[in-house]
Amino acid sequence: MDIQATSTGWVSVYSLSGIATGTGLEVQNKNSNLVTIQESAAKPADTDFSGRLLRYCDVGEVWAGSPGVWVRGAMNQIHLNVQRSEPSPDGQVQVMASVPSER
């Protein structure tokens, strides 16, 4: 599902998508601006810029059992594609770069 939001801080991917917290996800940045993704049970502070950067078309994979997934967009714009994913044992966010197909 595609998700769009305008925010100056962190937003919950689970809340935006309506997917239950702890579900494994694949989160793709569909915006030309960078998105930062972070796993945390609580909303990160507005001064917290840590996490993994997702460039255009990059995918962050979040394994099942995550306490929470938060994103913030450069230029305050967020445009994501969020899908449920299969569980994995290590519980870490993995970033997979993808190259847009040429037509």
N, C-alpha and C positions, 0 to 999 in steps of 0.2 A: 504494500500500500504506500502511496505517496503522502508525505506530510510536509506542510509548509508552515513556517512560523516566523514572526518578527519579534526579537527579544534582545535586550541589552545584556542578558546574563544567561545562566544555565537553565535549560528546560529538560524535563524528564521524557525520555523516549517512550518509556512504558505508558506514561499518562497521555502523551500526544497520540500514541497509536491505539490505546485501549487494550493493549496486550498485557496479560497478567505479569506482575513483577516476578522475576526468576525464570521466565521463559527464555530459551536460547534465541538469539536474534542475529540477523545479518543486516547491518546498517550501511547503506550506500549514500555517499554525498552526491547529490545531483545538482549542486550549485557550483559555479565557477570560483566562488570564494571558499577559503578554507573553513572547515568545521573541526572543532576540538571535541573529542569524545572521552568520557571518564566514567569508570565504575565506582559507585559510592552509594552507601545506604541513605545518606543524607545529602541534600542539595549542597554542592560546593559553594564556597564563599565567592562573591562577585570579584574579589581580588585574586582568586585562584585561577591561573591560566595553565595548570598542569594537565596532562593527558596526552593522548595521541592525536596527531593532526591527520585529517582525512582531506586529501586533495580531490578535485573533480573526478568522479567515478571510482574512487577508492572505496573499499568495503571494510568495515570493522566487524569482526565476528565476535559475538558475546555468547559464551557458553551458558547452558542452563544452570540455574542456581545463583545468578548474579543478584546482588542486593539492590542494585539500581543502576541505571544507565542514563547519563546526562550528556547533553551536547550544548555547545555555544558556537554561534556562527560569526565569522569575520563580517564586518559591515552590518551586523545585527540581523542577517538573513539566514534562515535555515530551510533547506529543501532536501529532504531525505526520501529514500525508498527503504522501508522496513519490512523484513520478512522473518517468519519464524525459522529457526535452524535446528539441526540435530544436536544433541548433547555431546559434550566432550569432557574428558576427565580433568583437565588442568585448570579450567575456570578463568582463563586469561583472555583479554581482548587481543585478537589477532587482526592485523591489518593486511589485506591483500590488495595490491595495486592491480587495477584492471585498465586495459587500454580500450578506448571506445572503438568499435568496429568502423572500418571505412566503407563507404558506400559509393 
